Amino acid sequence: MPAKKTARKILISIMLAFAATLLTLLCRQFSIGPARPSPAWRTFGPQTAKIQIYEYTDFACPACRAAEGDMKNVIKLYQDSVRVNFKHYPLSTIHPWSFHAAAYADCAGKQGKFIEYAALLFENQEKWARTKDKPKEFSEFAKKLKLDVPALEACTEEQDTIRQVQLDVAEGDLRGVNATPTFIINGKRAVGGTQFLEQVKNFDNLLKK
């Protein structure tokens, strides 16, 4: 019996050590803990703003398109009091081109046109979101914005570009995101435009603290 107990303790210790190692590796890979800052091209407002918003969205999501107008109004109204981190959360199982759209938007951001490219994705959502083949609109938007199209196309295939979108999704999963759009405002979650606007009503109170 003592030998069995000792063996069991050793096995449990090994399992715990393995679990701790795995957790550490996951933390390093996916930056578990405070949300990672978004790249500069999809971060808006001062770092010290009292209201910190993380917006997890999908360019092929109709509700995300509808909520984007509200977000623009909030940024315009509160300006230096709000900081928005735009996060990708493509629902690839139902929106087959949303991951690609996120990659294209980020690569447009590297050329200084994230906002403009994102706007075109939302405005023309019906044209590209459910096409069978790769949407021609991705390149057309780039040409319209006078981007370096070959460089943009190459950028979308780079591992770093793909990894950044994957990290956003992993981070969203860890923070309880399972639908879009989801907003995390000073640590409080709001799902959908209606809940977002409900939290916006409390912004003036937050700024008084």
C-alpha angles and dihedrals in degrees: 000000000000089000091052091049091049091049090049092051091049091049092049091048091051091048092049092048090050092048091049091049092048091049091050091051091049091049091053093046099045101026095238112198125045111020115269114250112253120241113279093256092063099038120092129187135021120313091233095054114138092227115059116189128188111192117197109195147162120218091216093052115105092205090054091053090051093049094049092077090055091050092052090052091050092051090048094047100044099029109164093019093067134060118192124197110194111213129190117234106165113188092214096174091067101020106049096188100039095096090051090048090054091051092049092049092051092048089050086051090057086059092048098259108098096122093047094046092046090051091054091049092053096041093051098035095129092056099057111014099085105024118135096226129044106292114256086207091078091068094035091057090051092052091047090055091045093241125160095264099192090049090047093050091048091048092056090059095050117112092229091057092049092044093053091057091045091051091052090053093047091049091049091052091051090051093051099259113154103147138039137278097028121168125196108198116186088333097313120114126226121183117203133358096287095056089044092056090047089059092045088062087066096051095097090055091049091053092054092060 
